[in-house]
């Protein structure tokens, strides 16, 4: 990747060209897919990853691969980081970061509402290793500061958080982390690099599930950690490679292809989501809508300050949501009733508050429960607005909401 593309070109140009170059042997314009697991080596090549340097020749794909490296360079250009490490999934990235930074006797402050698998691994597995975890509502900087201890090594936030779409002020929490001598990690999957640059706001690490908006087509799992080279080179060598969660070159190639249109897709996601959110907010069968781009969002001013794009995620409530979920699943024609998000097609799924609090989140204080109820009530429909015509999505939702209203 030329320094001109990384440092001087616009975002869309980086999305297309960063990390890519014509093949020096065939002159192919599109990036190659290199599926080899191993590479011819010099006689003096080391057998252990201990001696590995970031720019060494490729030796084994679990260590590094040409196609995966192209993806890492493109991600780094878009996020404004020094480097990136790609993983087989977003959760692979999260796990590697936790295992790399934390050891027995350490303490971490974690968002009390975040991606379910992150919440669950920090409920039991990580504490089982002798690592103390405190979960707080990170949208309240005072709660974060009060949770910090002398042995706090990591503050982990997600903004907007999954599934509530509650925001955290990254700059404020970065200041808390610096004063505590802790590292700040931000899961920015919902926001994407088009909306928010956590590193510019003081974060040490940014995490993305590439499965979502960056890949964008619902056909490839992937994850990434981005940050400073001094942090990520040892993370790759000592943790990522040994845990083995390496990204498949084929998935890296699919995600690279998807990222070329990423800026265009995000503009349509936002445009469609705003139209759909306004429709839902004015519908008599809908109790409440949460979308950062609506003035009714409790943190709309923070969203305007911290997000250049409001993304495509909406939550909404209807009365007796658990019972009504079957109507949505059976009657939607365009929107798929399915988990995940950030794909070109629209996806909707019901999340029951009682079930989530028993399994993933286990909220323990009155304040935590109050914040959850403010955003989710008894349960929410999480809607990932895709790239279809917004009027068709609205008509699809209206066909079911009409049944809901009639009872």
Buried (B, 14 or more C-beta within 10 A) or exposed (E): BEEEBBEEBEBBBBBBBBBBEEEEEEEEEEBBBBEEEEBEEEEEEEEEBEEBEEEEEBBBBBBBBBBBBBBBBBBBBBBBBBBBBBBBBBBBBBBBBBBBBBEEEBBBBBBBBBBBBBBBBBBEEBEEEEBBBBBBBBBBBEBBBEBBBEBBBBBBBBBBBBBBBBBBBBBBBBBBBEEBEBBBBBBBBBBBBBBBBBBEBBBBBBBBBBBBBBBBBBBBBBBBBBBEEEBBBEBBBBBBBEBEBBBBBEBBBBBBBBBBBBBEBBEBBBBBBBBBBBBBBEBEBBBBBBBBBBEEBBBBEBBBEBBBBBBBBBBBBBBEBBEBBEBBBEEBEBBBBBEEBBBBBBBBBBBBBEEBBEEBBBBEEEBBBEBBEEBBBBBBBBBBBBBBEBEBBBEBBEBBBEBBEEE
